[in-house]
Amino acid sequence: MARLRVTIVLLAILSAPSPALEFFIAPEGDDANPGTKEKPFATLTRARDAARQAKEPVTVYLRGGTYYLDKPLVFTAEDSGFRNAPLAFATWQDEKPVLSGGAKLKLKWKPHRDRILQAEVPASLAFTQLFVNGQRQHLARYPNFDPDVRIFNGYAKDAFSPERARRWADPRGGFIHAMHRSMWGDFHYVITDKNSDGSVTYQGGWQNNRRMGMHSQYRFVENIFEELDAPGEWFLNTQTHTLYFYPAAGLDLGGAAIEVVRLRHLVEFRGTAKKPVRFVTLRGLTFRHTARTFMDNKEPLLRSDWTTYRGGAVFINGAEDCLVLDCEFDQLGGNTIFVNNYNRRITIRNCHIHDSGANGIAFVGDPNAVHNPLFEYGQRQNLSDIEKTPGPKSPNYPADCLVEDCLIYRTGRIEKQTAPVQIAMARRITVRQCSIYDVPRAGINIGDGCWGGHVIEFCDVFDTVKETDDHGSFNSWGRDRFWGLRDIDLNTITLGEHRNLPLLDAVEPTVLRNNRWRCDHGWDIDLDDGSSNYRIYNNLCLHGGIKNREGFYRVVENNIMVGNSFHPHVWYRNSQDIFRRNIVFTPYRPIRVNKPWGKQCDFNLLHKLEQAEATPAAVLQNASARDKHSIEADALFVDHERGDYRIGDGSPALELGFRNFPMDQFGVQKPSLKALARTPQLPSDTYTEPEPVARKQRKNRITIKLPAPE
């Protein structure tokens, strides 16, 4: 027994984390220093190289101040830490180190005209973002920036009309930004020239995978010198290296901090599946000043509506067991964190992400890991031609990653076909306890069924789809191998040998549970084209209800749809879908769904305020040709005025099998983030059915093989 105790003690000592060697860096340091607290290094790369040479656990502490990077900090496999002692780049105590992809300028301002000032900048600098005292300013634009205008903060039909463009001496290098014709995101173009009649030529428009052309009204231009006419606007003449700026009233430019942006990426993890970067932690850092990347957003993501740029302020490729913790990401020009291709067990926790130009956190795998990938919405193939092996072809995708307790808002400031959390060609991504809001499109988007296993839980997602249409706070597509096959009847596949065809890519169920959703411009939960193998339960939906478009093997149960209902759209026959034990506030809202609905639709409650006696829900029964046991009654919520939609002991929903779920655990839990986070507006006592989402864009869809509704 004594020998056993000694062995246990020795094992504990051997497995305990070793004390880490410490290096320090500071903005006023010197790379010739030894990297001690008293004599710190000056740059992150010098500290990384010192850690690389140490061959033992290392923590690099960053003292407060701004580190202006001239190139990204890159980690490779040789920088890997240890499981119990990762290589850490961390803030020192409560100081605030900022990693900047910009440069600070000292300028001599002089008058130009009116209130516009001018200053000469170094000839080596070319930039499209300017910060004054930490706040992003606006490139000269028409129409002017207006925070109260929902779409683009200002738009005009004549943004680049010949009449307008005749005023411009040389618009080359100007940008055209326009919404998609059907409001499915946006397009961006660079102006290449101007014709004698005033019309402009331009190139671009590849930022959306459904290229139907720009919207006729929702558009604006920027980076045009003649449009420099409002406080906060600026323009850089790259020929004369002259910066023009229209300062806000009362701004003292002589004492202001002027910063411009140079880099796309700040930190990169550059490993491979065979030689991954392992056990590296970024803790307590602030990331700021990355370049806009909207013209680089070109790569289509399978048959989803999205394209992507594979990059971000933190770019992670080929890494395992790495952690981004307690970091702030402030006013970045493109993607915030991009987890690219092979990655395993990447954790992003307790982070504050706001005002990013594109996505918040993106997990995107390799299309070459997908069997029979297609990229255009209208592309179709035959069952006889596709591979029947389930799952991925290779491990080149993110898997088993976690986003936890993060506050993410106001992403998509520049690119609208983006999301705070985007998942495509990935597996088992968990998004837990996050607060997400104020975004132009979905709060969380899953672009395909490849390869399922995701869990979205205890999140608070609202104020979404604020600049687009036909979407939801949660949105997914499932245009996978099975979708639209030309030589098989998808209405009968679940009855025979091909019953698992919809699960070839969506091999594991995706779970949405214990979340609160609100979308005022679409659905709260939107499972669009082909989305299959979902488990949706214990969700509180505050406005837009739940939509299931055609797909298979979905279970929607024990959810509450306040002020709205269930939206089944163009289902396949024999979908095997289940909708049970839910509370809805209005009758169902189907579109082209054959009766009877799915495998089961029953034990649901249609809430009727102050209806004392439960009666059969005839309106639900007539719609679904099921709902034999569903009823109309007052659900008897505990305190709906304060957002508590638990049901009381005498609720008739209990007899249907409905079970309460927590109403006080949505969103971020870290105290400092919770103090900053907003919560959604609660519905009023008067429940009115929202207007339907515009259907005009449906004419653009490719017809799928469905029988006529009965």
C-alpha positions, 0 to 999 in steps of 0.5 A: 500500500505504501509503495502504491501511495509513492507511485501515485505521488510520483505520477502526480508530480510527473503529470503536473504542469511545469513552471513556465519560463517567462518572457516579457515584451513592451512597446518601449522594449528592445529586441536586444534585451533578454526579455525579462520584466525589467528588460523586455523585448519589443516585438512578438516575433522576437518573443516567439523565437525566444520561446521556440529556442527554449524547448520548455513551457513558456508564457510570453507576457505583453505589457500594456500599449499598442504593438503595431505589426508590420507582418503577422505573428506566425506560429508553426508546429515547432512553436507548439506547447505542452498539454499541461503547459501550453505556449501562452501569449497573454496580457500582464495582469490588468494591463491592456496590450493591443495588437494592431495591423495599422500604423500611427501617423504624425501629420501636419495638417493644413486647410484645403477648402471649406472645413476639409484639411489635408496632410501629406502621408508616406508614399509607401502607404496605401490604405482604405481605413482611417481611425481617429482617436480609436474610431473608424472614419468613413471613406468619402461616400454618397449618400452620406453615412446615416446611423438611422438608415437600416440598409448600408446606413444610407443608399441611393438609386442614383449612386453611380448614375451617369448624371452623378458620375459626371461630377467625378474627375477620376473615380478609378479606385472607387467602390460600388456596394449594392445589395443582392437583387433579392436581398440575399446578401450583397455585392461589391465592385471596384470602379475601373474607369469612366466613359465619355457619357458619364457611365462608369465601368467596374469589376467585381460582384463575386461576393454572393454565390447566387449572382443575380445582379445588384439591387436597383435601389440599395446601393452606395459608392465610396472612395470618391474625392468629390463626395467628400462633403460630411464630417468624419469623411476622408479620401486618400489621393494615392498619386499625390500621397495626400490625405484629405479629412473633414473633421467633426466639429470640435475635434482637435486634429493636432492632438488626435491619434491618427491610425491607418490600416495595413495588414489583413491578418494579425496572428496566424497558426500555420500547421498541417494535419501531419504537423499541427500547431498544438497547445498555443493560447492567446489570452487577454489580448485586444486585436484591432486594425485589419484591412477590409477584404470584401474584394477578396471574398470570392470562393463559393461554398458548395451550393450555399448562398455564400462565398468566403475569404479564407483569412481573418485577424486570427487565422487558424490552419492546421492546429490542435488544442489551441485556445483563444481566451478573454480576448477583444476584437475591435473594429476589424475590417474583415473576418475576426477568427477564421478556423480553416481546413484541418483543425481539431479542438480549437476553443474560443472562450470569453471573447468580446467581438464587435464591429467586424467588417465580415464574419465573427467566427468562421469554421470552414473546411475543404471542398475536396473533403466532400464527396461529389461537391457542387458549387452552383445552386442550379447544378444537379447530378444523378444518383447513379453518378454519386459516391455512396460512402457516408461522411467526409473523404479526408480529415481536412476540416474543422472538428470538435471545436468550441465557441463558449461564453462569447459576446458577438455583435455588429459584425457584417459592418461591410460584408452583409452575407456573413454571420457572427458564427459561420459553419461550413464543411465542419463537424461537431462544432459547439456554440454555447452560452453566446449573446449575438445581435445587431447583424445584417443576416443570420446570427448563426449560419450552417451552410451545409449538412457536412457533417453534422454533430453541431450543438447550439445551446443556451445562446441568446440571438436576436436583432438579426436579418437587419439589412437583408431578407428571407432568412432567420436568426438561425439559418441553415442549408442542406444542399448536399449530395441527395438534394435535387438528384435527377434520377430518383423520386426523393418523395419515396426514398425513406421507404426503401433501400435509399432511406439513408441517402439524406444522411450521407453528408449529414451523418450526425444530428445537429442539435439546437436546444435551450436557446432564445431567438428573435428575428423581426425580419424573418424566422427565428429558426430557418431550416432552408433547402435540404436541411436534414437530421436536426433535433430542435428542442427547448427553444424560446422563439420570440417573434418569427417562429420556426421554418422547416423547408424540404429536408428529412429526419428532423425532430422539432419538439418542446419549443415555444413560438411566441406570437407566431407558429410553425412554417413548413415549406414544400416538404417531401412526402415521407420526410419522417419529420416530427413536430410534437409537444410545442406551444404555438401562438397562431395557426400553422403557416404552411406553403405547398406541404402535402397532407398528412405532414411528416411522420408525426405532428401531434400533442401541440398546444395553440395558445389562446390567452384566457381560454379556460377550457381546452378544446381540440385544435381544429385549425391545426388538425385541418392544416396538418391532417394530423394533430389528433391530440393537439388542443387550444387553451391558455398555456398559463405561462408563469410570467411572460411579461418578464420573459418567463415562459415556463408553464404553471402546474395547472397548464394543459400543456403538461398533459400533452407532455410539454416540459419546462426548460430554463428561462434564465440561462440564455447568453453570456455568463461571464460577469464582465461580458454580461454587464455589456450584453443587451437582451432582446425586446420582449413581446407585448401582451397583444400578440399579432401575427407578423406579416409574411416574409416577402415571397417575391424572391421565390421566383428565382428558385430552381423548381424541385421535384415535388408533387402538387399539394393536395 
